Amino acid sequence: MAYLLSVGTALPPYAVTQEEAAAFSLRHFEGRLARHGQLMSIFSNARIAKRHFVAPLEWFSTPHHSLKERNDLYISSAEALGMAAAQQALDRGGVSPREVDFIVFVSTTGLATPSLDARLIAKLAMRSTTKRLPVWGLGCAGGVAGLARAAEFVRAFPDTLALLVAVETCSITFQFYDFSKKNFVATAIFADGAAAAVIAGEAWARRRTLAGRATLQYVASHSYLFPNSEHVMGWDVVDTGLSVVFAPEIPARIARDMRPVVDAFLNECRLDRSDLSHYVLHPGGARVIEAYREAFGLSEIALQSSSNVLCECGNMSSPTVLFVLERALQTNHIATGQYILMGALGPGFSSELALLRSAVL
């Protein structure tokens, strides 16, 4: 068994309201993007009030940001955010960094060698023998996939503790001279942030006398790669960094294709959707939330945690679903025995799902 002990989150210092972002977009894209005036409604329809960036809004108004400059900003910001989220998760879980046996580091918005998990081990004074797994390229699906890898480790080694850290700096992928609709949409939804989770094996949890404590049991995971869908989501690498790729068909694909994927997963677990009490789904955007509602016949309240995180933080890619999980645990009464479905979509085009169950050790 694997148990989720705690979740921590962190946001960068520069808060930008959606009105401020819309004003920036109006100045930048006007006269350069066809139907720009009509497209401005994307900002008001995004259901986002505020986002947080690793650079002030003025940074995006200057054109000459090289790949190196962006990546240096990614490394410094991701390290600081990752440390903050990890420390909060460890504190909430009542464990010290030196107790961690395995760290999974998830990110897709920059590059670092040594990978940032090595830097976190040093900065957090974790043991030099800590095993590590950097995961790159899963985009928004990385938070759910990273949680699966951490859970698999502590299941294989029940007397161990794992730490998941997911960090993204989506904002600095903005391309000044790209006046396409996709770059415009990215300015309306993308944001930065970090999240972390502490996952314990059963023997570790019982050795720490956590018996009787309410927690989340990690039940199962599921991955699905949609055929012939490489074009749907990802990055193009250009001279000035990473340029976003996402197709307008994403909400339609969710509404059409996600129900059979989820049903197959639940069938493997000898369950069906009627057994689910809570949904923790990555809010890629307002239309993505509506597509999930259509696919699963859900009410607005069923995805309130996803909607609230989207409103307050925007789409931060991989950490976002962990923000949603944190919010759901804070605001929902999750009774013992109830099941939670976590889900996110990412490049591939792919689905990552996880099934959690409220339990008492």
C-alpha positions as semicolon CSV with decimal commas, in nm:
position;residue;x (nm);y (nm);z (nm)
1;M;0,000;0,000;0,000
2;A;0,097;0,363;-0,054
3;Y;-0,038;0,652;0,151
4;L;-0,050;1,022;0,065
5;L;0,048;1,202;0,383
6;S;0,046;1,566;0,275
7;V;0,045;1,821;-0,008
8;G;0,228;2,154;-0,025
9;T;0,208;2,437;-0,279
10;A;0,397;2,754;-0,367
11;L;0,337;3,052;-0,595
12;P;0,588;3,305;-0,736
13;P;0,584;3,669;-0,624
14;Y;0,436;3,856;-0,920
15;A;0,055;3,850;-0,909
16;V;-0,120;3,963;-1,228
17;T;-0,494;4,015;-1,255
18;Q;-0,676;3,897;-1,565
19;E;-0,761;4,260;-1,642
20;E;-0,390;4,350;-1,640
21;A;-0,307;4,053;-1,863
22;A;-0,586;4,147;-2,104
23;A;-0,459;4,504;-2,126
24;F;-0,111;4,374;-2,206
25;S;-0,252;4,145;-2,476
26;L;-0,454;4,427;-2,629
27;R;-0,142;4,640;-2,664
28;H;0,075;4,357;-2,792
29;F;-0,150;4,178;-3,041
30;E;-0,366;4,462;-3,174
31;G;-0,316;4,502;-3,549
32;R;-0,098;4,189;-3,562
33;L;-0,350;3,909;-3,504
34;A;-0,659;3,864;-3,719
35;R;-0,989;3,914;-3,532
36;H;-0,794;4,026;-3,226
37;G;-1,084;4,233;-3,097
38;Q;-1,318;3,936;-3,107
39;L;-1,061;3,707;-2,950
40;M;-1,024;3,936;-2,649
41;S;-1,335;3,770;-2,505
42;I;-1,111;3,469;-2,431
43;F;-0,978;3,661;-2,130
44;S;-1,320;3,723;-1,978
45;N;-1,443;3,373;-2,064
46;A;-1,138;3,201;-1,915
47;R;-1,286;3,223;-1,562
48;I;-0,950;3,334;-1,428
49;A;-0,922;3,624;-1,185
50;K;-0,552;3,619;-1,107
51;R;-0,229;3,440;-1,192
52;H;0,127;3,442;-1,057
53;F;0,444;3,481;-1,265
54;V;0,816;3,445;-1,196
55;A;0,882;3,778;-1,373
56;P;0,701;4,113;-1,357
57;L;0,464;4,200;-1,639
58;E;0,718;4,447;-1,778
59;W;0,951;4,156;-1,858
60;F;0,709;4,033;-2,123
61;S;0,703;4,373;-2,296
62;T;1,066;4,349;-2,405
63;P;1,155;4,131;-2,703
64;H;1,510;4,009;-2,659
65;H;1,492;3,716;-2,417
66;S;1,723;3,440;-2,535
67;L;1,684;3,072;-2,467
68;K;1,968;3,099;-2,214
69;E;1,810;3,394;-2,032
70;R;1,476;3,216;-2,010
71;N;1,635;2,892;-1,895
72;D;1,846;3,066;-1,630
73;L;1,527;3,227;-1,499
74;Y;1,358;2,887;-1,505
75;I;1,635;2,725;-1,301
76;S;1,650;2,992;-1,030
77;S;1,271;3,023;-1,004
78;A;1,198;2,651;-1,018
79;E;1,455;2,579;-0,749
80;A;1,306;2,839;-0,513
81;L;0,946;2,736;-0,580
82;G;1,027;2,366;-0,555
83;M;1,200;2,417;-0,221
84;A;0,906;2,614;-0,082
85;A;0,646;2,358;-0,190
86;A;0,857;2,064;-0,073
87;Q;0,925;2,218;0,268
88;Q;0,556;2,290;0,318
89;A;0,459;1,933;0,225
90;L;0,724;1,789;0,457
91;D;0,616;2,015;0,743
92;R;0,252;1,924;0,693
93;G;0,343;1,556;0,686
94;G;0,546;1,588;1,005
95;V;0,862;1,451;0,846
96;S;1,213;1,586;0,795
97;P;1,395;1,607;0,461
98;R;1,648;1,347;0,579
99;E;1,372;1,087;0,607
100;V;1,303;1,100;0,231
101;D;1,429;0,793;0,043
102;F;1,312;0,882;-0,309
103;I;1,237;1,209;-0,488
104;V;1,043;1,246;-0,812
105;F;1,094;1,581;-0,982
106;V;0,846;1,675;-1,257
107;S;0,885;1,970;-1,493
108;T;0,850;2,054;-1,863
109;T;0,916;2,427;-1,892
110;G;1,296;2,435;-1,873
111;L;1,614;2,229;-1,874
112;A;1,876;2,161;-1,609
113;T;2,167;1,920;-1,582
114;P;2,223;1,829;-1,303
115;S;1,846;1,807;-1,279
116;L;1,675;2,019;-1,017
117;D;1,606;1,724;-0,788
118;A;1,982;1,711;-0,722
119;R;1,974;2,078;-0,624
120;L;1,675;2,020;-0,396
121;I;1,851;1,732;-0,223
122;A;2,144;1,962;-0,146
123;K;1,943;2,271;-0,049
124;L;1,699;2,079;0,172
125;A;1,986;1,884;0,335
126;M;1,841;1,550;0,233
127;R;2,057;1,237;0,255
128;S;2,322;1,191;-0,013
129;T;2,185;0,840;-0,070
130;T;1,839;0,967;-0,171
131;K;1,728;0,805;-0,494
132;R;1,593;1,042;-0,758
133;L;1,386;1,036;-1,073
134;P;1,359;1,347;-1,293
135;V;1,057;1,336;-1,525
136;W;1,042;1,570;-1,826
137;G;0,796;1,615;-2,111
138;L;0,461;1,511;-1,963
139;G;0,330;1,867;-1,940
140;C;0,002;1,906;-1,754
141;A;-0,017;1,528;-1,697
142;G;0,310;1,525;-1,504
143;G;0,161;1,579;-1,158
144;V;-0,058;1,269;-1,176
145;A;0,213;1,061;-1,344
146;G;0,474;1,170;-1,090
147;L;0,245;1,072;-0,805
148;A;0,211;0,728;-0,965
149;R;0,589;0,680;-0,986
150;A;0,630;0,780;-0,620
151;A;0,350;0,545;-0,512
152;E;0,499;0,257;-0,711
153;F;0,834;0,304;-0,537
154;V;0,696;0,292;-0,183
155;R;0,480;-0,006;-0,273
156;A;0,789;-0,192;-0,391
157;F;0,980;-0,078;-0,082
158;P;0,716;-0,046;0,192
159;D;0,953;0,089;0,456
160;T;1,037;0,402;0,252
161;L;0,919;0,758;0,207
162;A;0,888;0,942;-0,126
163;L;0,865;1,310;-0,214
164;L;0,706;1,436;-0,535
165;V;0,787;1,789;-0,654
166;A;0,627;1,943;-0,965
167;V;0,735;2,289;-1,083
168;E;0,651;2,488;-1,396
169;T;0,726;2,839;-1,525
170;C;0,482;2,843;-1,816
171;S;0,469;3,222;-1,838
172;I;0,826;3,267;-1,964
173;T;0,755;3,055;-2,272
174;F;0,572;3,362;-2,409
175;Q;0,720;3,444;-2,750
176;F;0,728;3,820;-2,820
177;Y;0,727;3,795;-3,200
178;D;0,474;3,512;-3,224
179;F;0,143;3,678;-3,310
180;S;-0,046;3,350;-3,354
181;K;-0,372;3,258;-3,188
182;K;-0,202;2,985;-2,981
183;N;0,042;3,234;-2,829
184;F;-0,248;3,470;-2,766
185;V;-0,447;3,199;-2,586
186;A;-0,141;3,111;-2,379
187;T;-0,129;3,470;-2,249
188;A;-0,486;3,425;-2,126
189;I;-0,442;3,103;-1,926
190;F;-0,078;3,011;-1,849
191;A;0,079;3,070;-1,507
192;D;0,360;2,952;-1,280
193;G;0,367;2,750;-0,961
194;A;0,493;2,447;-0,771
195;A;0,341;2,166;-0,568
196;A;0,476;1,875;-0,367
197;A;0,341;1,562;-0,202
198;V;0,473;1,318;0,058
199;I;0,394;0,950;-0,003
200;A;0,469;0,673;0,248
201;G;0,491;0,299;0,222
202;E;0,273;0,100;0,458
203;A;0,555;-0,027;0,677
204;W;0,703;0,322;0,706
205;A;0,366;0,465;0,808
206;R;0,302;0,197;1,068
207;R;0,657;0,223;1,203
208;R;0,594;0,592;1,257
209;T;0,290;0,498;1,470
210;L;0,047;0,665;1,229
211;A;-0,212;0,394;1,302
212;G;-0,555;0,547;1,347
213;R;-0,470;0,852;1,138
214;A;-0,702;0,943;0,851
215;T;-0,515;0,956;0,521
216;L;-0,548;0,889;0,149
217;Q;-0,462;0,547;0,020
218;Y;-0,317;0,539;-0,330
219;V;-0,515;0,261;-0,500
220;A;-0,414;0,251;-0,868
221;S;-0,293;0,446;-1,169
222;H;-0,372;0,439;-1,540
223;S;-0,198;0,579;-1,848
224;Y;-0,348;0,608;-2,193
225;L;-0,186;0,740;-2,511
226;F;-0,437;0,849;-2,776
227;P;-0,338;0,722;-3,122
228;N;-0,217;0,968;-3,388
229;S;-0,236;1,265;-3,154
230;E;0,121;1,397;-3,132
231;H;0,008;1,727;-3,286
232;V;-0,244;1,807;-3,013
233;M;-0,017;1,943;-2,739
234;G;0,350;2,015;-2,669
235;W;0,639;2,252;-2,741
236;D;0,820;2,366;-3,051
237;V;1,181;2,452;-2,969
238;V;1,272;2,786;-3,128
239;D;1,578;3,010;-3,102
240;T;1,420;3,207;-2,819
241;G;1,294;2,915;-2,613
242;L;0,985;2,695;-2,604
243;S;0,683;2,784;-2,817
244;V;0,350;2,636;-2,712
245;V;0,158;2,385;-2,923
246;F;-0,203;2,307;-2,852
247;A;-0,485;2,223;-3,088
248;P;-0,836;2,370;-3,056
249;E;-0,978;2,016;-3,056
250;I;-0,874;1,941;-2,696
251;P;-1,214;2,009;-2,529
252;A;-1,396;1,808;-2,797
253;R;-1,157;1,518;-2,748
254;I;-1,221;1,522;-2,373
255;A;-1,598;1,526;-2,414
256;R;-1,583;1,245;-2,671
257;D;-1,297;1,022;-2,557
258;M;-1,242;1,046;-2,182
259;R;-1,546;0,855;-2,059
260;P;-1,438;0,518;-2,209
261;V;-1,082;0,572;-2,082
262;V;-1,204;0,634;-1,726
263;D;-1,458;0,351;-1,742
264;A;-1,188;0,106;-1,854
265;F;-0,964;0,215;-1,566
266;L;-1,240;0,178;-1,310
267;N;-1,334;-0,160;-1,453
268;E;-0,977;-0,276;-1,392
269;C;-1,030;-0,173;-1,029
270;R;-1,369;-0,354;-1,021
271;L;-1,550;-0,022;-0,984
272;D;-1,762;0,211;-1,193
273;R;-1,831;0,585;-1,191
274;S;-2,111;0,544;-0,938
275;D;-1,841;0,447;-0,685
276;L;-1,665;0,783;-0,721
277;S;-1,740;1,050;-0,461
278;H;-1,492;1,321;-0,564
279;Y;-1,318;1,438;-0,881
280;V;-0,977;1,608;-0,878
281;L;-0,920;1,706;-1,241
282;H;-0,663;1,936;-1,397
283;P;-0,838;2,260;-1,502
284;G;-0,663;2,325;-1,832
285;G;-0,913;2,600;-1,901
286;A;-1,281;2,683;-1,865
287;R;-1,369;2,485;-2,178
288;V;-1,175;2,186;-2,045
289;I;-1,378;2,191;-1,722
290;E;-1,701;2,208;-1,923
291;A;-1,583;1,915;-2,138
292;Y;-1,522;1,705;-1,827
293;R;-1,868;1,792;-1,699
294;E;-2,017;1,683;-2,031
295;A;-1,813;1,361;-2,045
296;F;-1,906;1,246;-1,695
297;G;-2,241;1,417;-1,642
298;L;-2,110;1,621;-1,348
299;S;-2,259;1,921;-1,174
300;E;-2,069;2,247;-1,131
301;I;-2,020;2,172;-0,763
302;A;-1,849;1,839;-0,844
303;L;-1,563;2,030;-1,009
304;Q;-1,567;2,332;-0,777
305;S;-1,212;2,271;-0,654
306;S;-1,086;2,263;-1,013
307;S;-1,277;2,581;-1,096
308;N;-1,150;2,762;-0,787
309;V;-0,786;2,681;-0,860
310;L;-0,828;2,791;-1,222
311;C;-0,983;3,118;-1,104
312;E;-0,715;3,195;-0,847
313;C;-0,403;3,054;-1,014
314;G;-0,465;2,984;-1,384
315;N;-0,316;2,684;-1,567
316;M;0,024;2,609;-1,409
317;S;0,064;2,280;-1,599
318;S;0,185;1,982;-1,391
319;P;0,145;2,123;-1,035
320;T;-0,211;2,240;-1,097
321;V;-0,385;1,910;-1,020
322;L;-0,201;1,895;-0,687
323;F;-0,333;2,243;-0,607
324;V;-0,680;2,102;-0,682
325;L;-0,617;1,806;-0,452
326;E;-0,502;2,041;-0,175
327;R;-0,816;2,249;-0,220
328;A;-1,043;1,943;-0,221
329;L;-0,888;1,816;0,101
330;Q;-0,932;2,157;0,265
331;T;-1,290;2,224;0,158
332;N;-1,460;1,888;0,108
333;H;-1,563;1,640;0,371
334;I;-1,411;1,318;0,240
335;A;-1,557;1,033;0,441
336;T;-1,367;0,714;0,514
337;G;-1,399;0,472;0,224
338;Q;-1,483;0,731;-0,041
339;Y;-1,300;0,720;-0,374
340;I;-1,134;1,016;-0,548
341;L;-1,047;1,022;-0,917
342;M;-0,747;1,234;-1,013
343;G;-0,686;1,310;-1,379
344;A;-0,486;1,526;-1,618
345;L;-0,407;1,535;-1,988
346;G;-0,071;1,610;-2,144
347;P;0,146;1,588;-2,455
348;G;0,132;1,263;-2,639
349;F;-0,172;1,328;-2,643
350;S;-0,213;1,134;-2,321
351;S;-0,427;1,079;-2,013
352;E;-0,292;1,011;-1,665
353;L;-0,538;0,893;-1,399
354;A;-0,507;0,798;-1,033
355;L;-0,755;0,645;-0,792
356;L;-0,734;0,744;-0,424
357;R;-0,940;0,624;-0,131
358;S;-0,992;0,788;0,205
359;A;-0,874;0,545;0,470
360;V;-0,763;0,508;0,829
361;L;-0,425;0,346;0,885
